[in-house]
Amino acid sequence: MIECTVDTHILAEILMQYNPARAELPLVSTESMGPSISKKLNICIESAGFEGVIIASAFAFVEIVNQFKKVSKEKFNMARCIGMLNQPPDWFIVEPFDATTIFHLISVPKFNLKQINIELADAIHVATAMQRGPKTVLVTNDGVLNNLNFDNLNIEVLNSLND
């Protein structure tokens, strides 16, 4: 089974494209979500969670609400966000921000391989993927995370910057 833990930008892209009333429409590749990402996420969606799931930290929703106009680009409304939290589709899991996340957060490096500081929000996405275990893939379009050494973190990264 595929497990895709998404960062805030990818979650926002899902919220922009996914329409529960037209759930049969696949996600399409965009500038922020390359073809390898959309393909993997569509496997999760089209299988209704049987072949894979998409995971987002509750914190990713906090980030979206905090920066709503910037993140939503007026392509989705707050009701879509609330609906995803209240009644997530079978293929979507909202991972809590809890003591387990904090335990893993301590293991996330403060800098990437280029010595660029890892922001707290990005570190939380990494920790969320880590708490899911080695079967998860961190799905991001963040260049800072693309240059993070994941060898010791026991997770795989799928970054749209590599598409």
Sequence and secondary structure as in RCSB ss.txt:
>XXXX:A:sequence
MIECTVDTHILAEILMQYNPARAELPLVSTESMGPSISKKLNICIESAGFEGVIIASAFAFVEIVNQFKKVSKEK
FNMARCIGMLNQPPDWFIVEPFDATTIFHLISVPKFNLKQINIELADAIHVATAMQRGPKTVLVTNDGVLNNLNF
DNLNIEVLNSLND
>XXXX:A:secstr
 EEEEE HHHHHHHHHH  GGGTTS     SSS HHHHHHHHHHHHTTTSSEEEEEEHHHHHHHHHTHHHHHTTS
S HHHHHHHHHS  TTEEEE  SHHHHHHHTTS SB TT  B  HHHHHHHHHHHHH TTEEEEE  HHHHTS  
TTTT EEEEGGG 
